[in-house]
Amino acid sequence: MSQEKFWVLLSKKLSGEAGAEELKQLESLILAHPEWQYAIQNLEDLWKNSLQKDSLQEEDAFMLHLHRMTELNIPFEDEPAEIPAIPVSKARKKRWYWAAAAAIVIVAAGNLFVFGKSLWNHDKSAESLAGKEVNEISTRPGSKSKIQLPDGSIVMLNSGSKLIYNKDYGIDNREVTLVGEGFFDVKKNKEKPFIINTANINIKVLGTVFNVKAYPEDKKTETSLIRGSIEVTIKNRPNDKIILSPSEKLVVENGLVPDKKVRQKNDGELVAAPAGLNTLIAINKLKYSPVDSSVAETLWIENKLVFRDESFEELAMRMQRWYDVSISITDEKLAEKRLTGIFERETIEQALEALKISIPFHYEKNGSKIIIHQ
């Protein structure tokens, strides 16, 4: 029953017909079933695409979806009382939104939910072997997700990221595993510290706001502290604890480097790895925009892809996740070129054309595959 209720409430939310109480019910169901996040994300994308139809298509689609809803015994209850007073075209359009949303959910939810559930069961079975049950929430490339954990902590997941936590989260501990990038607003609890595990670092907090970027394929793992305090442990240096203060950013090289490359700087950057260790780390000050006090490291939450003095190779990696494409740079010198800028509403083609102004290059696009060369 809860699953059927979930699809109905989601349909109403997509169409803008859900009331305050229904939105509360939907939020409660999502909190109880975090594994449904995958389906929600894809259904919202489908709904956005459906709104690109023109008004004539909407009228035809309304009749088609209304017929399908009738066949499937989906009632159109709780119609707002003011609908009869709305001109016919607007009323039908308003009702079409609800019908279309319901149709999208019914048609797509089966495959999406089964797919999401199969992934869930696969992961759940694997964890059961270790005696644990886990929740796993993923975002595919080109999408983002907002998650509220059982203790009220909020996590924003960037594209191509994954958050994993035990079913008993908040009871004995508050521990999560992050693959990719996440923005965390952690509820304070002195009795149960919040712990994030990544491939190369572990982070311990009591209650704070910060961003963690830990994609396995990237050369660096980054932690940017906005408010509060966090303690970071490097996996291959478990005895060393690094305490970050507000407006500081920790950068950890994911690969191992020869000892001779580890050095101390005196130009404002603090390199925390002394000679004899093989992991380069640095603590830098975050740079705030004088216009709106924003920081580049967290602007992805506002759908802005910000890059400052990044190599073309690093930017291409981020663009792959941002636009859900595959990018290959065939020229090594071109890949090393440094770039600074910001993308917000640009398509991948528009973004590439803008980059060509700074560094001339050519590219071929075949579907989602892009090859860049001199």
C-alpha positions as CSV (number, residue, x, y, z in Angstrom):
1,M,0.0,0.0,0.0
2,S,2.8,2.4,0.9
3,Q,4.3,1.9,-2.6
4,E,1.0,2.7,-4.4
5,K,0.5,5.7,-2.2
6,F,4.0,6.9,-3.0
7,W,3.4,6.8,-6.8
8,V,0.1,8.7,-6.4
9,L,1.7,11.4,-4.2
10,L,4.7,11.7,-6.5
11,S,2.4,12.2,-9.5
12,K,0.6,15.0,-7.7
13,K,3.9,16.6,-6.7
14,L,5.1,16.5,-10.3
15,S,1.9,18.1,-11.5
16,G,1.8,20.8,-8.8
17,E,-1.4,19.4,-7.4
18,A,-0.1,18.1,-4.1
19,G,-1.2,19.9,-0.9
20,A,1.0,20.6,2.1
21,E,-0.2,17.4,4.0
22,E,0.4,15.3,0.9
23,L,3.9,16.6,0.5
24,K,4.6,15.8,4.1
25,Q,3.3,12.2,3.5
26,L,5.5,11.9,0.5
27,E,8.6,13.1,2.4
28,S,7.9,10.6,5.1
29,L,7.7,7.7,2.6
30,I,10.9,8.8,1.0
31,L,12.7,8.9,4.3
32,A,11.4,5.4,5.1
33,H,12.5,4.1,1.7
34,P,15.7,5.9,0.5
35,E,16.2,3.2,-2.1
36,W,13.4,4.9,-4.1
37,Q,15.6,7.9,-4.8
38,Y,16.8,6.4,-8.1
39,A,13.3,6.1,-9.4
40,I,12.3,9.6,-8.2
41,Q,15.3,11.1,-10.0
42,N,14.5,9.5,-13.3
43,L,10.8,10.1,-13.1
44,E,11.4,13.8,-12.4
45,D,13.6,14.0,-15.5
46,L,10.9,12.3,-17.6
47,W,8.3,14.7,-16.3
48,K,10.5,17.8,-17.2
49,N,10.9,16.5,-20.7
50,S,7.1,15.9,-21.1
51,L,6.5,19.7,-20.4
52,Q,8.2,20.6,-23.6
53,K,5.1,19.8,-25.6
54,D,3.1,22.6,-27.2
55,S,-0.5,23.4,-26.2
56,L,-2.1,21.3,-28.9
57,Q,-0.1,18.3,-28.0
58,E,-1.1,18.9,-24.4
59,E,-4.8,18.7,-25.3
60,D,-4.3,15.5,-27.2
61,A,-2.1,14.0,-24.5
62,F,-4.7,14.9,-21.8
63,M,-7.4,12.8,-23.5
64,L,-5.0,10.0,-24.1
65,H,-3.8,9.9,-20.5
66,L,-7.2,10.4,-19.1
67,H,-8.4,7.3,-21.0
68,R,-5.4,5.4,-19.7
69,M,-6.0,6.5,-16.1
70,T,-9.6,5.3,-16.4
71,E,-8.5,2.0,-17.7
72,L,-6.1,1.6,-14.8
73,N,-8.7,2.7,-12.3
74,I,-6.7,5.6,-11.1
75,P,-9.2,8.1,-9.6
76,F,-8.8,11.9,-10.0
77,E,-9.9,12.7,-6.5
78,D,-9.2,15.8,-4.4
79,E,-9.7,18.2,-7.3
80,P,-9.4,21.8,-6.0
81,A,-12.8,23.4,-5.5
82,E,-11.9,26.4,-7.7
83,I,-11.4,24.4,-10.8
84,P,-15.0,24.9,-12.1
85,A,-14.4,28.7,-12.0
86,I,-11.3,28.4,-14.2
87,P,-11.7,28.8,-17.9
88,V,-12.2,25.5,-19.6
89,S,-8.8,25.5,-21.4
90,K,-6.9,26.3,-18.2
91,A,-8.9,23.7,-16.2
92,R,-8.2,21.0,-18.7
93,K,-4.5,22.0,-18.9
94,K,-4.3,21.9,-15.1
95,R,-5.9,18.5,-15.0
96,W,-3.7,17.3,-17.9
97,Y,-0.6,18.0,-15.8
98,W,-2.0,15.6,-13.1
99,A,-3.0,13.0,-15.7
100,A,0.3,13.2,-17.5
101,A,2.3,13.0,-14.3
102,A,0.3,9.9,-13.3
103,A,0.8,8.3,-16.7
104,I,4.5,8.9,-16.6
105,V,4.7,7.4,-13.2
106,I,2.7,4.3,-14.1
107,V,4.4,3.7,-17.4
108,A,7.9,4.4,-16.2
109,A,7.8,3.4,-12.5
110,G,7.5,-0.3,-13.3
111,N,10.8,-0.5,-15.1
112,L,12.6,2.1,-13.0
113,F,11.5,0.7,-9.7
114,V,12.3,-2.8,-10.7
115,F,15.7,-1.7,-11.9
116,G,16.3,0.3,-8.7
117,K,15.1,-2.5,-6.6
118,S,17.3,-5.1,-8.3
119,L,20.3,-2.9,-7.6
120,W,19.1,-2.5,-4.0
121,N,18.7,-6.2,-3.5
122,H,22.1,-6.9,-5.1
123,D,23.8,-4.5,-2.7
124,K,21.7,-5.7,0.2
125,S,22.6,-9.3,-0.5
126,A,26.3,-8.4,-0.7
127,E,26.1,-6.6,2.6
128,S,24.0,-9.3,4.2
129,L,27.0,-11.6,3.8
130,A,28.9,-9.3,6.0
131,G,26.0,-9.2,8.5
132,K,24.8,-5.7,7.6
133,E,21.9,-4.1,5.8
134,V,22.5,-0.8,4.1
135,N,20.8,2.0,2.3
136,E,22.5,3.1,-0.9
137,I,21.5,6.2,-2.8
138,S,23.0,7.0,-6.2
139,T,22.8,9.9,-8.7
140,R,23.5,9.2,-12.3
141,P,25.7,11.6,-14.4
142,G,23.9,14.8,-15.2
143,S,21.6,14.7,-12.1
144,K,21.7,15.7,-8.4
145,S,19.8,14.5,-5.3
146,K,18.9,15.9,-2.0
147,I,18.8,13.4,0.9
148,Q,17.6,13.8,4.5
149,L,19.2,11.2,6.8
150,P,17.2,9.8,9.7
151,D,18.9,12.2,12.2
152,G,17.8,15.2,10.1
153,S,21.2,15.8,8.5
154,I,21.0,17.0,4.9
155,V,23.2,15.7,2.1
156,M,23.2,17.0,-1.5
157,L,24.8,14.5,-3.9
158,N,26.4,15.7,-7.1
159,S,26.2,13.8,-10.4
160,G,27.7,10.4,-10.6
161,S,27.9,10.1,-6.8
162,K,26.8,7.5,-4.2
163,L,26.0,7.6,-0.5
164,I,25.8,4.4,1.6
165,Y,24.8,4.0,5.2
166,N,23.7,1.2,7.5
167,K,20.0,0.6,8.3
168,D,20.7,1.3,11.9
169,Y,22.2,4.7,11.2
170,G,21.7,7.0,14.1
171,I,21.1,4.3,16.7
172,D,24.7,3.2,17.5
173,N,26.5,5.5,15.1
174,R,26.2,8.1,12.3
175,E,28.6,6.7,9.7
176,V,28.3,7.0,5.9
177,T,30.4,6.1,2.9
178,L,30.7,8.6,0.0
179,V,31.8,7.9,-3.5
180,G,31.8,11.1,-5.5
181,E,30.8,14.6,-4.3
182,G,28.5,15.6,-1.5
183,F,27.5,18.8,0.4
184,F,26.8,18.0,4.0
185,D,24.8,20.0,6.6
186,V,25.1,17.8,9.7
187,K,22.9,17.9,12.7
188,K,24.9,18.4,15.9
189,N,25.1,15.3,18.2
190,K,28.0,15.2,20.7
191,E,27.2,11.6,21.7
192,K,27.3,10.3,18.1
193,P,29.9,12.0,15.8
194,F,29.2,12.0,12.1
195,I,31.8,10.0,10.2
196,I,32.3,10.0,6.4
197,N,34.5,7.3,4.8
198,T,36.0,7.8,1.3
199,A,38.6,5.9,-0.6
200,N,41.5,8.0,0.7
201,I,40.3,9.9,3.7
202,N,38.0,9.7,6.7
203,I,36.2,12.7,8.1
204,K,34.8,13.1,11.7
205,V,32.4,15.9,12.6
206,L,30.0,16.8,15.4
207,G,27.8,19.3,13.5
208,T,28.8,21.5,10.7
209,V,28.5,22.4,7.0
210,F,31.1,21.3,4.4
211,N,31.7,19.9,1.0
212,V,33.6,16.7,0.1
213,K,34.8,15.8,-3.4
214,A,36.1,12.2,-3.6
215,Y,35.6,10.8,-7.1
216,P,37.8,7.6,-7.4
217,E,38.9,8.6,-11.0
218,D,40.0,12.1,-9.9
219,K,43.6,12.9,-9.0
220,K,42.7,14.7,-5.8
221,T,40.3,14.4,-2.9
222,E,39.0,17.7,-1.5
223,T,37.3,18.8,1.7
224,S,36.0,22.4,2.0
225,L,34.8,23.6,5.4
226,I,32.1,26.3,5.4
227,R,31.1,26.3,9.1
228,G,32.1,24.5,12.2
229,S,35.1,22.1,12.6
230,I,36.1,18.8,11.1
231,E,38.8,16.2,11.8
232,V,40.4,14.5,8.7
233,T,42.4,11.3,8.7
234,I,44.4,10.2,5.7
235,K,43.9,6.5,5.1
236,N,47.7,5.7,4.8
237,R,48.5,8.0,7.7
238,P,46.1,6.9,10.4
239,N,48.1,8.4,13.3
240,D,48.0,12.0,11.9
241,K,44.8,14.0,12.5
242,I,44.2,17.2,10.5
243,I,41.8,19.8,12.0
244,L,40.2,22.2,9.6
245,S,38.9,25.6,10.6
246,P,36.1,27.5,8.8
247,S,36.9,28.7,5.2
248,E,39.7,26.1,4.9
249,K,40.1,23.5,2.1
250,L,42.1,20.3,2.4
251,V,43.5,18.8,-0.8
252,V,44.9,15.3,-0.8
253,E,46.7,13.8,-3.8
254,N,45.1,10.4,-4.5
255,G,48.2,8.9,-6.0
256,L,51.4,8.1,-4.2
257,V,54.4,10.3,-4.9
258,P,58.2,9.9,-4.3
259,D,59.4,11.4,-1.0
260,K,61.6,14.0,-2.7
261,K,58.5,15.7,-4.1
262,V,57.0,16.4,-0.7
263,R,58.0,20.0,0.3
264,Q,57.0,22.8,2.6
265,K,55.7,26.0,1.1
266,N,55.8,29.5,2.7
267,D,53.4,31.3,0.3
268,G,50.2,31.0,2.3
269,E,49.7,27.3,1.6
270,L,50.4,24.8,4.3
271,V,51.7,21.4,3.0
272,A,51.0,19.1,5.9
273,A,53.0,16.1,4.6
274,P,56.6,16.3,6.0
275,A,59.5,14.6,4.2
276,G,59.5,10.9,4.4
277,L,55.8,10.4,3.6
278,N,54.4,9.6,0.2
279,T,51.0,11.5,0.2
280,L,50.9,15.2,-0.7
281,I,48.3,17.2,1.1
282,A,47.7,21.0,1.3
283,I,45.5,23.3,3.3
284,N,44.3,26.4,1.4
285,K,42.0,29.2,2.3
286,L,38.7,29.3,0.4
287,K,38.2,32.2,-1.9
288,Y,34.8,34.0,-1.5
289,S,33.2,36.0,-4.3
290,P,33.1,39.7,-3.4
291,V,29.8,40.0,-5.2
292,D,27.7,37.4,-3.3
293,S,30.2,35.8,-0.8
294,S,29.8,32.4,-2.6
295,V,32.6,29.9,-2.9
296,A,33.3,28.0,-6.1
297,E,33.5,24.6,-4.3
298,T,29.8,24.7,-3.4
299,L,28.3,26.4,-6.4
300,W,27.4,23.1,-8.0
301,I,24.4,23.0,-5.6
302,E,23.1,26.0,-7.5
303,N,23.7,24.2,-10.9
304,K,26.8,26.2,-11.7
305,L,29.9,24.4,-13.0
306,V,32.8,26.6,-11.7
307,F,36.4,26.0,-12.7
308,R,39.4,28.1,-11.6
309,D,42.8,27.5,-13.2
310,E,42.0,23.8,-13.9
311,S,43.7,21.8,-16.6
312,F,41.5,20.9,-19.6
313,E,41.9,17.3,-18.7
314,E,40.5,17.9,-15.2
315,L,37.7,20.1,-16.5
316,A,36.8,17.4,-19.2
317,M,36.4,14.9,-16.4
318,R,34.0,17.2,-14.5
319,M,32.1,18.0,-17.8
320,Q,31.6,14.3,-18.4
321,R,29.7,13.9,-15.1
322,W,27.9,17.3,-15.5
323,Y,26.6,16.6,-19.0
324,D,26.5,12.8,-19.0
325,V,28.9,12.5,-21.9
326,S,32.2,10.9,-22.7
327,I,35.1,13.2,-23.5
328,S,38.5,12.2,-24.9
329,I,41.3,14.7,-25.5
330,T,43.8,13.3,-27.9
331,D,46.5,15.9,-27.6
332,E,48.6,15.9,-24.4
333,K,49.6,19.5,-24.6
334,L,46.0,20.5,-25.1
335,A,44.9,18.5,-22.1
336,E,47.4,20.4,-19.9
337,K,46.1,23.9,-20.9
338,R,44.7,25.9,-17.9
339,L,41.1,27.2,-17.9
340,T,38.9,29.5,-15.7
341,G,35.2,30.1,-16.1
342,I,31.7,29.1,-15.2
343,F,28.9,27.3,-16.9
344,E,25.3,27.4,-15.8
345,R,22.6,26.9,-18.5
346,E,24.9,26.1,-21.4
347,T,24.5,22.9,-23.4
348,I,27.6,20.8,-23.9
349,E,27.9,22.2,-27.4
350,Q,27.7,25.8,-26.1
351,A,30.2,25.1,-23.4
352,L,32.7,23.6,-25.9
353,E,32.3,26.6,-28.2
354,A,32.9,29.0,-25.2
355,L,36.1,27.0,-24.3
356,K,37.4,27.3,-27.9
357,I,37.6,31.1,-27.4
358,S,40.3,30.6,-24.7
359,I,42.1,27.6,-26.2
360,P,41.5,26.9,-29.9
361,F,40.7,23.3,-30.6
362,H,38.4,21.1,-32.8
363,Y,36.0,18.5,-31.7
364,E,33.7,15.8,-33.1
365,K,30.5,14.7,-31.3
366,N,28.9,11.4,-32.0
367,G,25.9,10.9,-29.7
368,S,27.3,11.2,-26.2
369,K,30.9,10.7,-27.3
370,I,33.1,13.7,-27.9
371,I,36.7,13.7,-29.2
372,I,38.8,16.8,-28.8
373,H,41.9,17.5,-30.8
374,Q,44.1,20.4,-32.1
